[in-house]
Amino acid sequence: MALKETICPAIVTIGYNRPKSLYRLLKSVANAKYDFYNIPLVISIDKSEIQAEVVGVAEDFEWNYGEKIIRTFNERQGLRNHVLQCGDLAEEYGAVILLEDDIVVSPEFYSYTVKALEFYKSEKRIAGISLYSHKYNGFAQKIFTPVHNGFDTYFAQFGVSWGQCWTKDQWNCFRDWYSTNGSRKLQRQDNIPTEVSNYSEKSWGKYFIYYMVETNKYYVMPYEALSTCFADVGEHVSVANTAHQVPLLMGKRSYKFARYEDAEKYDIFFESINIRQYFPKEIADGLCVDLYGLRGRKISNRYLLTSKCKPYKKLKTYGLSMRPKELNIRFEIEGDGIFLYDTQTSKQYDGGEDWPEIYYDTLGLEWRTALKYGIKEFWDRGRRKLNNCFIEIFHVPSKYRPLKL
């Protein structure tokens, strides 16, 4: 039996027009391990041309750990409004675990979430609990590995839409911000990646990212994922890919959660915040960390740490050998892969190359394989763009259209 003060979040799944995806998600939820028998499961299904088929999957699904509620809509809500309405269920249930239909969860996802909620229940600097664990920086299209400092969690401002939990208080904090900013056109900002600024206004995640950055809040991130993403073809995905598939934790374990003060922290650019501790205070206070090269040309800070060659005075150089990149700084590895610049002192560009970083990021990818992949990707993208142009020019009815980019 659950203790009276234990938060038992409702599981809320979101479906639209992918019945096979919803079935796969629900199957993984059913196969998970639970210590409680009063867990609400809400299956929320937006209006589509095949809504009856999707509802049929939900009706056939057997849930043995609590009440099953199927929510449907008579009119299309759209992903942004649909997610917001599902998040609002945190008010009714105290907390919700939100799972979109292209997700699969670990057998331990619920146990982890309950324990994380208990540990972080008084922490006001977090925006939610993530089940997903990023292994890929999609903005830079490069592998991401966080520094592991002995805990099972770290803090990050990454957008999370592939498995997350919010308490009532956490969701209400976002809703308060959204009540003022939900109708605002989110402009480009230096502290937000351009890719995020370019997200469609239909994206709920875009607003949540701006919320975290502007209020200086973080998700609690697990080092070992409790959910993974298939990125199935659908309304917002034209081509399925495995870039965001991550290994799932498959066995039971005890967790050592990191307090805010002890945790490794990463900003929205996937850059380490803790790395500043390895520099003198004068440099640390004015340091811009840009190891992924995402911040663009406009750097207002005096000091810049980057793997890109810049026309400034080099104060120190580091090798690019250890993983993650931050460890090259901590261990003061010699080399010319990472540079600390003084941006107030211009210097003639020395013609440096990006090859060290390319070799580092490709992890020894053989050139024939890279060439083969490049040709195929070029062909597929070109074909899809031509196809979309054909649709627009000849006004092909929606029922005959393939999914657009």
C-alpha positions as CSV (number, residue, x, y, z in Angstrom):
1,M,0.0,0.0,0.0
2,A,1.1,3.5,-0.7
3,L,1.8,5.8,2.2
4,K,-0.7,8.6,2.6
5,E,1.8,11.3,1.7
6,T,3.3,9.5,-1.3
7,I,2.5,11.2,-4.6
8,C,1.1,8.6,-7.0
9,P,1.0,10.5,-10.3
10,A,-1.6,9.7,-12.9
11,I,-0.3,8.3,-16.2
12,V,-1.6,10.4,-19.1
13,T,-1.1,9.1,-22.7
14,I,-1.6,11.3,-25.7
15,G,-2.9,9.9,-29.0
16,Y,-4.0,11.3,-32.4
17,N,-3.8,9.3,-35.6
18,R,-1.2,6.6,-34.9
19,P,-3.1,3.5,-33.5
20,K,0.0,1.2,-33.7
21,S,2.1,3.7,-31.8
22,L,-0.5,4.0,-29.1
23,Y,-0.8,0.3,-28.8
24,R,3.0,-0.1,-28.4
25,L,3.1,2.6,-25.7
26,L,0.2,1.1,-23.8
27,K,1.8,-2.3,-24.0
28,S,5.0,-1.0,-22.4
29,V,3.0,0.8,-19.7
30,A,1.1,-2.4,-18.9
31,N,4.4,-4.4,-18.7
32,A,5.9,-1.9,-16.2
33,K,6.3,-2.7,-12.5
34,Y,4.0,-1.0,-10.0
35,D,3.9,-1.0,-6.2
36,F,0.5,0.6,-6.1
37,Y,-3.0,-0.3,-7.2
38,N,-4.7,3.1,-7.3
39,I,-3.0,4.6,-10.4
40,P,-5.3,6.5,-12.8
41,L,-4.6,6.0,-16.5
42,V,-5.9,8.7,-18.8
43,I,-5.9,7.9,-22.5
44,S,-6.5,11.2,-24.3
45,I,-7.2,11.0,-28.0
46,D,-7.5,14.1,-30.3
47,K,-9.9,14.2,-33.2
48,S,-8.7,12.7,-36.5
49,E,-10.1,10.9,-39.5
50,I,-9.3,7.6,-37.8
51,Q,-10.3,8.5,-34.3
52,A,-12.6,5.5,-34.0
53,E,-9.7,3.1,-34.7
54,V,-7.5,4.9,-32.2
55,V,-10.3,4.8,-29.6
56,G,-10.7,1.1,-30.3
57,V,-7.0,0.5,-29.2
58,A,-7.7,2.4,-26.0
59,E,-11.0,0.5,-25.3
60,D,-9.3,-2.9,-25.8
61,F,-6.4,-2.1,-23.5
62,E,-6.7,-3.7,-20.1
63,W,-5.4,-1.7,-17.1
64,N,-5.1,-3.6,-13.8
65,Y,-3.7,-0.9,-11.5
66,G,-6.5,1.6,-11.2
67,E,-9.2,3.5,-13.2
68,K,-8.9,3.8,-16.9
69,I,-10.3,7.0,-18.5
70,I,-10.6,7.6,-22.2
71,R,-10.9,11.2,-23.3
72,T,-11.9,12.1,-26.8
73,F,-12.6,15.4,-28.6
74,N,-15.3,16.3,-31.2
75,E,-13.0,18.9,-32.8
76,R,-9.3,18.9,-33.5
77,Q,-7.3,20.4,-30.6
78,G,-3.8,20.4,-32.0
79,L,-0.8,19.2,-30.2
80,R,-0.1,22.4,-28.2
81,N,-3.6,22.7,-26.8
82,H,-3.9,19.0,-26.3
83,V,-0.8,18.8,-24.2
84,L,-1.8,21.9,-22.2
85,Q,-5.2,20.3,-21.4
86,C,-3.5,17.1,-20.3
87,G,-1.0,19.0,-18.1
88,D,-3.9,20.6,-16.4
89,L,-4.9,17.2,-15.1
90,A,-2.1,17.7,-12.5
91,E,-4.6,19.9,-10.6
92,E,-7.0,17.0,-10.3
93,Y,-4.4,14.2,-9.6
94,G,-1.6,16.1,-7.9
95,A,0.9,15.0,-10.5
96,V,0.9,13.6,-14.0
97,I,3.3,11.6,-16.1
98,L,2.8,12.7,-19.7
99,L,3.6,10.2,-22.5
100,E,3.1,10.9,-26.2
101,D,2.2,8.0,-28.4
102,D,5.7,7.5,-30.0
103,I,7.3,6.7,-26.6
104,V,8.1,3.4,-24.9
105,V,8.8,3.3,-21.2
106,S,11.1,1.3,-19.1
107,P,9.6,-1.3,-16.7
108,E,11.0,0.9,-13.9
109,F,9.5,4.3,-15.1
110,Y,6.8,4.6,-12.5
111,S,9.0,3.5,-9.5
112,Y,11.6,6.0,-10.5
113,T,9.1,8.9,-10.9
114,V,7.5,8.3,-7.5
115,K,10.9,8.3,-5.8
116,A,12.1,11.4,-7.7
117,L,8.9,13.2,-6.8
118,E,9.4,12.4,-3.1
119,F,13.0,13.6,-3.1
120,Y,12.4,16.8,-5.0
121,K,9.0,17.8,-3.6
122,S,10.4,20.9,-1.9
123,E,12.8,22.0,-4.7
124,K,11.4,25.2,-6.3
125,R,14.1,25.5,-8.9
126,I,12.9,22.5,-11.0
127,A,10.3,22.7,-13.8
128,G,9.6,18.9,-13.8
129,I,10.9,15.4,-13.7
130,S,12.2,14.0,-17.0
131,L,12.0,10.3,-17.8
132,Y,14.0,10.7,-21.0
133,S,17.8,11.0,-21.0
134,H,19.4,13.0,-23.9
135,K,22.3,11.3,-25.7
136,Y,22.1,13.6,-28.7
137,N,22.3,17.3,-29.1
138,G,19.7,17.8,-31.8
139,F,20.5,21.5,-32.3
140,A,24.2,20.7,-33.1
141,Q,23.5,17.2,-34.4
142,K,26.2,15.8,-32.3
143,I,26.5,13.2,-29.5
144,F,25.9,14.6,-26.0
145,T,27.3,13.0,-22.9
146,P,26.9,14.7,-19.5
147,V,29.6,14.6,-16.9
148,H,28.8,11.8,-14.4
149,N,29.6,12.9,-10.8
150,G,28.3,9.8,-9.0
151,F,24.6,10.7,-8.7
152,D,21.8,9.3,-10.8
153,T,20.4,12.6,-11.8
154,Y,21.6,16.0,-13.2
155,F,19.8,19.3,-14.0
156,A,19.2,20.7,-17.5
157,Q,17.1,23.1,-19.4
158,F,16.6,20.8,-22.4
159,G,13.2,20.6,-23.9
160,V,11.6,17.3,-22.9
161,S,8.5,15.9,-24.7
162,W,9.4,12.2,-24.7
163,G,8.3,11.4,-21.1
164,Q,8.0,13.8,-18.2
165,C,6.2,14.4,-15.0
166,W,4.8,17.6,-13.4
167,T,3.4,18.1,-10.0
168,K,0.4,20.4,-9.6
169,D,2.7,23.2,-8.2
170,Q,5.2,22.8,-11.0
171,W,2.6,22.9,-13.7
172,N,0.8,25.8,-12.1
173,C,4.1,27.8,-12.2
174,F,4.3,27.2,-15.9
175,R,0.6,28.0,-16.4
176,D,1.0,31.3,-14.5
177,W,3.9,32.2,-16.9
178,Y,1.9,31.0,-19.9
179,S,-1.2,33.1,-19.0
180,T,0.9,36.2,-19.7
181,N,3.1,34.8,-22.5
182,G,0.9,32.2,-24.3
183,S,-0.3,34.8,-26.8
184,R,3.1,36.4,-27.2
185,K,5.1,35.8,-30.4
186,L,8.3,34.4,-29.1
187,Q,11.2,36.4,-30.6
188,R,14.7,35.2,-31.2
189,Q,17.0,35.7,-28.2
190,D,20.7,35.3,-27.7
191,N,20.0,33.0,-24.8
192,I,17.8,30.7,-26.9
193,P,19.0,28.4,-29.7
194,T,17.9,29.6,-33.2
195,E,16.4,26.2,-33.8
196,V,14.0,26.7,-30.8
197,S,13.0,30.2,-32.0
198,N,12.1,28.6,-35.4
199,Y,9.8,26.0,-33.9
200,S,6.2,26.3,-35.0
201,E,3.8,28.3,-32.8
202,K,1.9,25.0,-32.6
203,S,4.7,23.6,-30.4
204,W,3.9,23.5,-26.7
205,G,7.6,22.6,-26.1
206,K,8.8,25.9,-27.5
207,Y,6.9,27.8,-24.8
208,F,8.1,25.5,-22.0
209,I,11.7,26.0,-23.1
210,Y,11.3,29.8,-23.0
211,Y,9.6,29.5,-19.6
212,M,12.5,27.5,-18.2
213,V,15.2,29.9,-19.5
214,E,13.3,33.1,-18.5
215,T,12.6,31.8,-15.0
216,N,15.9,29.9,-14.6
217,K,14.4,26.5,-13.9
218,Y,15.5,23.0,-14.8
219,Y,14.3,19.6,-15.5
220,V,15.6,16.8,-13.3
221,M,17.3,14.5,-15.8
222,P,18.2,10.8,-15.3
223,Y,21.6,9.5,-16.5
224,E,19.8,6.3,-17.4
225,A,16.6,6.7,-19.4
226,L,13.2,5.6,-18.3
227,S,11.7,6.4,-21.7
228,T,12.8,6.4,-25.3
229,C,11.4,8.0,-28.5
230,F,10.6,6.3,-31.8
231,A,9.9,9.6,-33.7
232,D,7.2,7.7,-35.7
233,V,5.9,9.3,-38.9
234,G,3.0,11.6,-37.9
235,E,1.6,15.1,-37.9
236,H,5.0,16.7,-37.1
237,V,7.4,14.0,-38.3
238,S,7.7,13.2,-42.0
239,V,10.5,10.5,-41.8
240,A,11.0,8.1,-38.9
241,N,14.5,8.1,-37.5
242,T,16.4,6.6,-34.6
243,A,18.5,9.7,-33.6
244,H,16.6,10.1,-30.4
245,Q,16.4,6.4,-29.4
246,V,18.3,5.9,-26.1
247,P,19.1,2.8,-24.0
248,L,16.4,2.1,-21.4
249,L,17.1,1.1,-17.8
250,M,15.7,-2.4,-17.6
251,G,16.5,-3.5,-14.1
252,K,15.4,-2.4,-10.6
253,R,17.9,-0.2,-8.7
254,S,18.3,2.2,-5.8
255,Y,18.6,5.8,-6.7
256,K,21.1,8.4,-5.5
257,F,19.4,11.7,-6.4
258,A,21.5,14.8,-6.7
259,R,20.5,17.9,-4.7
260,Y,20.5,21.1,-6.7
261,E,23.7,22.3,-5.2
262,D,25.5,19.0,-6.0
263,A,24.2,18.3,-9.5
264,E,25.8,18.8,-12.8
265,K,23.9,21.5,-14.7
266,Y,23.4,22.2,-18.4
267,D,21.8,25.1,-20.1
268,I,19.5,25.0,-23.2
269,F,22.5,24.9,-25.5
270,F,23.7,21.7,-23.9
271,E,26.6,23.6,-22.4
272,S,28.0,22.8,-18.9
273,I,27.3,25.4,-16.3
274,N,29.6,23.8,-13.8
275,I,32.6,24.1,-16.1
276,R,33.1,27.7,-14.8
277,Q,34.5,26.3,-11.6
278,Y,37.8,25.4,-13.4
279,F,38.6,29.0,-14.2
280,P,39.7,32.0,-12.1
281,K,36.7,34.1,-10.8
282,E,37.5,37.0,-13.2
283,I,37.2,34.7,-16.2
284,A,34.4,32.6,-14.9
285,D,32.1,35.6,-14.3
286,G,32.6,36.8,-17.9
287,L,32.7,33.4,-19.6
288,C,30.6,32.3,-22.5
289,V,30.8,28.5,-23.0
290,D,30.2,27.5,-26.6
291,L,31.7,24.1,-27.2
292,Y,28.9,23.1,-29.6
293,G,29.2,26.3,-31.6
294,L,25.5,27.2,-31.4
295,R,25.6,30.7,-29.9
296,G,26.4,32.4,-33.2
297,R,28.6,35.3,-33.9
298,K,27.2,37.7,-31.4
299,I,29.1,37.2,-28.1
300,S,28.7,39.8,-25.5
301,N,30.9,38.1,-22.9
302,R,34.6,39.1,-22.7
303,Y,35.8,35.5,-22.5
304,L,34.8,32.7,-24.9
305,L,35.4,29.0,-24.5
306,T,34.8,27.2,-27.8
307,S,36.0,24.5,-30.2
308,K,35.7,26.9,-33.1
309,C,38.6,29.0,-34.4
310,K,37.9,32.7,-33.8
311,P,39.7,36.0,-34.6
312,Y,40.5,36.8,-30.9
313,K,43.5,36.5,-28.7
314,K,44.0,32.9,-27.3
315,L,44.6,32.8,-23.6
316,K,44.8,29.0,-23.4
317,T,44.3,26.0,-25.6
318,Y,43.1,22.4,-24.7
319,G,43.1,19.1,-26.5
320,L,39.9,17.5,-27.7
321,S,40.4,13.9,-26.6
322,M,38.4,13.1,-23.5
323,R,34.7,12.6,-23.4
324,P,32.7,14.5,-22.5
325,K,34.4,17.7,-23.8
326,E,34.4,19.3,-20.3
327,L,36.9,16.8,-19.0
328,N,39.6,18.2,-21.3
329,I,39.3,21.4,-19.3
330,R,39.2,19.8,-15.9
331,F,42.3,17.6,-16.7
332,E,44.0,20.5,-18.6
333,I,44.7,18.2,-21.6
334,E,47.2,19.8,-24.0
335,G,46.3,20.3,-27.6
336,D,44.5,22.6,-30.1
337,G,40.9,21.5,-30.0
338,I,39.4,23.9,-27.5
339,F,40.2,27.5,-27.2
340,L,39.8,30.1,-24.4
341,Y,39.6,33.6,-26.1
342,D,39.7,37.2,-24.9
343,T,37.1,38.7,-27.2
344,Q,38.2,42.3,-26.4
345,T,41.5,41.6,-28.1
346,S,41.2,41.1,-31.9
347,K,43.8,39.0,-33.7
348,Q,44.2,38.1,-37.3
349,Y,42.4,34.8,-38.1
350,D,45.1,32.1,-38.1
351,G,43.3,29.8,-40.5
352,G,42.6,27.1,-38.0
353,E,40.6,24.0,-39.2
354,D,37.6,22.2,-37.8
355,W,39.0,18.7,-38.5
356,P,39.9,17.9,-34.9
357,E,36.3,18.4,-34.0
358,I,35.0,16.5,-37.0
359,Y,37.1,13.5,-36.1
360,Y,36.1,13.7,-32.5
361,D,32.3,13.9,-33.3
362,T,32.2,11.1,-35.9
363,L,33.7,8.5,-33.6
364,G,35.9,7.0,-36.2
365,L,33.1,6.8,-38.9
366,E,34.6,5.2,-42.0
367,W,34.6,7.5,-45.0
368,R,32.9,5.1,-47.4
369,T,30.0,4.8,-44.9
370,A,29.8,8.5,-44.5
371,L,29.8,9.1,-48.3
372,K,27.0,6.5,-48.8
373,Y,24.9,8.0,-46.1
374,G,25.5,11.6,-47.4
375,I,24.4,10.6,-50.9
376,K,21.2,8.8,-49.7
377,E,20.3,11.7,-47.3
378,F,20.8,14.3,-50.1
379,W,18.6,12.2,-52.5
380,D,15.8,11.6,-49.9
381,R,15.6,15.3,-48.8
382,G,15.6,16.5,-52.4
383,R,12.8,14.0,-53.4
384,R,10.7,15.1,-50.4
385,K,11.1,18.8,-51.2
386,L,10.1,18.3,-54.8
387,N,7.1,16.2,-53.7
388,N,6.0,19.0,-51.4
389,C,6.4,21.6,-54.1
390,F,4.2,19.4,-56.4
391,I,1.5,19.2,-53.7
392,E,1.5,23.0,-53.3
393,I,1.5,23.8,-57.0
394,F,-1.3,21.4,-58.0
395,H,-3.3,21.6,-54.8
396,V,-3.4,17.9,-54.2
397,P,-6.3,17.0,-51.8
398,S,-5.2,16.2,-48.3
399,K,-6.4,12.5,-48.4
400,Y,-4.0,11.9,-51.3
401,R,-1.0,13.6,-49.8
402,P,2.0,11.9,-48.3
403,L,3.1,13.5,-45.0
404,K,4.9,16.8,-45.6
405,L,8.2,18.0,-44.2
